[in-house]
Amino acid sequence: MRGEGDTAPDFTLMGYDPEGVVSEYSLSETTSAGRYVILFFYPADFSPVCTPQLCSIRDAEFFAVADDVVAWGLSADTTYAHEAFARKHGFDFPLLADTGATVSSRYDAHYDVWEGQRNLPKRAVFLVDPQMEIRYVWRTDDAYERPDLWPLKEAVETSIEADEIDAPRATLETEPNFGLLRSEE
């Protein structure tokens, strides 16, 4: 089962974005640009629990904590259903079409059968860092349970802080003038 510290499975899916454009979304291309990606798996657009879940994600201002954090919603719906769902609720993040639950199954977050429907994503949340490492996981078998977003917020903040600390920095020993030229006195 995929967990924290594991390498995130790469994927490319079609998605509907807040500007009304349908395009491809690649996890590896996004993370290689130095971005963190939060994956919100959910069973279906317009369902009784998914609608308030995605509305709470839309309303959670902490996703704007940094420009290098993006959120993607993934369900088994098509981009056409995503367009109607996003327009109705004003979602400001892309909704990706995981038809057949191919991506959610690679993340160990799918139902073979749920309420008579086959191959639907389970409700799950993954935080993937720029090195494609999974930094946070929340998943449930109960399709009616919604994730608590505060532990995710803490994981995002902790991951960004840790990566900033680990990032190579110029020091007085390695770059005495930090690349600046000193004027002669």
C-alpha positions, 0 to 999 in steps of 0.5 A, a space after each residue: 500500500 502506498 504510504 509516506 516516503 514512497 515514490 509517487 506513481 507518475 501519471 498524465 491525465 486530461 483535466 478541466 482547469 479553472 479557466 475553462 480549458 481541457 488539457 493534459 496534467 502530468 505529475 512528473 512535469 509539475 513536480 520537476 518544475 519544483 511544485 508540490 502537488 496535492 491529489 484529492 481522490 473522490 468517487 464522483 462529481 455532484 455526489 452528496 459527500 464529494 460536493 462539500 468536500 471539494 467546496 471545502 478544498 476551494 474555501 481552504 485558503 491555506 492552499 495559497 501558502 506558497 505559489 509552488 503548491 497546487 491541488 488537483 481533484 481526481 474522480 472517474 468522471 469525464 472532463 465534460 462532467 468536471 466542467 459542469 461541476 467546476 462551473 456550478 461550484 466555482 472550483 479554482 483548481 483542476 479536476 482530472 478525469 481518472 476514468 477507469 480508476 487507473 491512477 487511483 488503483 496505482 495509489 491503492 485508493 479505488 473501489 472495485 465496486 461501490 454502490 453498484 458502480 465499478 472502478 471508482 476512486 476512494 476518498 483519499 489525499 496525497 501530498 507529493 513533493 518536487 522529488 516525487 516523494 509522497 509526504 502525506 497520505 489520508 485514505 478511507 474505505 468509507 466513502 462518506 467520510 471527509 478528510 480533515 484538512 488541518 493535518 494536510 495543512 501541517 504536512 504542507 507547511 512542514 514539507 516546505 520548511 524542511 525542503 527550504 532548510 535542506 536546499 543548498 544555500 550560499 554561505 560565507 565559506 562557499 560564496 564570500 560575497 554571495 555573487 555580488 561584486 564589491 565596489 573598491 574603496 
